[in-house]
Amino acid sequence: MRNSQSALGSSGMWNWTCSVFSAITAASSLASGSLHIPS
């Protein structure tokens, strides 16, 4: 039981890390894209 909880917890943490990383990547690519647009 303890092992399955631990596996589930690390899986959730990995998903959270991936979500944060993709959000940061999207935000930075959006920011660099808007910086390249002449105003």
MIDREN-23632 format. One record per residue: residue number from 1; chain; x, y, z of N, C-alpha, C, O, CB in turn. Coordinates in nm, 2 decimals. Glycine has a CB too. Layout:
# MIDREN-23632
<NUM A <X Y Z> <X Y Z> <X Y Z> <X Y Z> <X Y Z>>
...
//
This chain:
# MIDREN-23632
<1 A <0.08 -0.12 0.00> <0.00 0.00 0.00> <0.09 0.12 0.00> <0.06 0.22 -0.08> <-0.10 0.00 0.12>>
<2 A <0.19 0.12 0.09> <0.28 0.24 0.09> <0.35 0.26 -0.04> <0.37 0.37 -0.08> <0.38 0.22 0.21>>
<3 A <0.39 0.15 -0.10> <0.47 0.16 -0.23> <0.38 0.22 -0.34> <0.42 0.30 -0.42> <0.52 0.02 -0.27>>
<4 A <0.25 0.18 -0.34> <0.16 0.23 -0.45> <0.13 0.38 -0.42> <0.12 0.46 -0.52> <0.03 0.15 -0.45>>
<5 A <0.12 0.42 -0.30> <0.10 0.56 -0.27> <0.22 0.64 -0.31> <0.21 0.75 -0.37> <0.07 0.58 -0.11>>
<6 A <0.34 0.59 -0.28> <0.46 0.66 -0.32> <0.47 0.67 -0.47> <0.51 0.78 -0.52> <0.59 0.58 -0.27>>
<7 A <0.44 0.57 -0.55> <0.44 0.57 -0.69> <0.34 0.67 -0.74> <0.37 0.75 -0.84> <0.41 0.43 -0.75>>
<8 A <0.23 0.68 -0.69> <0.12 0.77 -0.73> <0.17 0.91 -0.70> <0.15 1.00 -0.78> <-0.01 0.74 -0.66>>
<9 A <0.23 0.93 -0.59> <0.28 1.07 -0.55> <0.38 1.12 -0.64> <0.38 1.23 -0.69> <0.33 1.07 -0.41>>
<10 A <0.48 1.03 -0.68> <0.59 1.08 -0.77> <0.53 1.10 -0.91> <0.58 1.19 -0.98> <0.70 0.97 -0.77>>
<11 A <0.43 1.02 -0.95> <0.37 1.04 -1.08> <0.30 1.17 -1.08> <0.31 1.25 -1.18> <0.27 0.92 -1.11>>
<12 A <0.23 1.21 -0.98> <0.16 1.33 -0.97> <0.26 1.45 -0.97> <0.24 1.55 -1.04> <0.07 1.34 -0.84>>
<13 A <0.37 1.43 -0.90> <0.47 1.54 -0.90> <0.53 1.56 -1.04> <0.56 1.67 -1.08> <0.58 1.50 -0.79>>
<14 A <0.56 1.44 -1.11> <0.61 1.45 -1.24> <0.52 1.52 -1.34> <0.56 1.61 -1.42> <0.64 1.31 -1.30>>
<15 A <0.39 1.49 -1.33> <0.29 1.56 -1.41> <0.28 1.71 -1.38> <0.27 1.79 -1.47> <0.15 1.50 -1.39>>
<16 A <0.29 1.74 -1.25> <0.29 1.88 -1.21> <0.41 1.96 -1.27> <0.40 2.07 -1.32> <0.29 1.90 -1.05>>
<17 A <0.53 1.89 -1.26> <0.65 1.95 -1.31> <0.64 1.97 -1.46> <0.68 2.08 -1.51> <0.77 1.86 -1.27>>
<18 A <0.59 1.87 -1.53> <0.57 1.88 -1.67> <0.48 2.00 -1.71> <0.50 2.07 -1.80> <0.52 1.75 -1.74>>
<19 A <0.37 2.01 -1.63> <0.27 2.12 -1.66> <0.33 2.25 -1.64> <0.32 2.34 -1.72> <0.15 2.10 -1.57>>
<20 A <0.41 2.27 -1.53> <0.47 2.40 -1.50> <0.58 2.43 -1.61> <0.59 2.54 -1.66> <0.54 2.39 -1.36>>
<21 A <0.66 2.33 -1.65> <0.76 2.35 -1.75> <0.69 2.39 -1.88> <0.74 2.48 -1.95> <0.84 2.22 -1.77>>
<22 A <0.58 2.32 -1.92> <0.52 2.36 -2.05> <0.46 2.49 -2.04> <0.45 2.57 -2.14> <0.42 2.25 -2.09>>
<23 A <0.40 2.53 -1.92> <0.35 2.66 -1.91> <0.45 2.77 -1.92> <0.43 2.87 -1.98> <0.27 2.68 -1.77>>
<24 A <0.57 2.75 -1.86> <0.68 2.84 -1.87> <0.73 2.85 -2.01> <0.76 2.96 -2.06> <0.80 2.80 -1.77>>
<25 A <0.74 2.74 -2.08> <0.79 2.74 -2.22> <0.69 2.82 -2.30> <0.73 2.90 -2.39> <0.80 2.60 -2.27>>
<26 A <0.56 2.79 -2.29> <0.46 2.87 -2.36> <0.46 3.01 -2.34> <0.46 3.10 -2.43> <0.32 2.81 -2.33>>
<27 A <0.48 3.05 -2.21> <0.48 3.19 -2.17> <0.60 3.26 -2.23> <0.60 3.37 -2.28> <0.48 3.21 -2.02>>
<28 A <0.72 3.20 -2.22> <0.84 3.26 -2.27> <0.84 3.27 -2.42> <0.89 3.36 -2.48> <0.97 3.18 -2.22>>
<29 A <0.78 3.17 -2.49> <0.78 3.17 -2.64> <0.68 3.28 -2.68> <0.70 3.35 -2.78> <0.74 3.04 -2.70>>
<30 A <0.57 3.29 -2.61> <0.47 3.40 -2.63> <0.54 3.54 -2.61> <0.52 3.63 -2.69> <0.35 3.38 -2.54>>
<31 A <0.61 3.55 -2.50> <0.68 3.68 -2.47> <0.78 3.71 -2.58> <0.79 3.83 -2.63> <0.75 3.67 -2.33>>
<32 A <0.86 3.61 -2.62> <0.97 3.64 -2.72> <0.90 3.67 -2.86> <0.95 3.75 -2.94> <1.06 3.52 -2.74>>
<33 A <0.78 3.61 -2.88> <0.71 3.63 -3.01> <0.66 3.77 -3.01> <0.66 3.84 -3.11> <0.60 3.53 -3.02>>
<34 A <0.60 3.82 -2.89> <0.55 3.96 -2.89> <0.66 4.06 -2.89> <0.64 4.17 -2.93> <0.46 3.97 -2.76>>
<35 A <0.78 4.02 -2.84> <0.89 4.12 -2.84> <0.94 4.13 -2.99> <0.99 4.24 -3.03> <1.01 4.07 -2.76>>
<36 A <0.92 4.03 -3.07> <0.97 4.04 -3.21> <0.87 4.12 -3.30> <0.91 4.16 -3.41> <0.99 3.90 -3.27>>
<37 A <0.75 4.14 -3.25> <0.65 4.21 -3.33> <0.67 4.36 -3.31> <0.67 4.41 -3.20> <0.50 4.17 -3.29>>
<38 A <0.70 4.43 -3.42> <0.72 4.58 -3.41> <0.59 4.65 -3.37> <0.49 4.62 -3.43> <0.78 4.63 -3.54>>
<39 A <0.60 4.74 -3.28> <0.48 4.80 -3.24> <0.46 4.94 -3.30> <0.36 5.01 -3.28> <0.47 4.82 -3.08>>
//
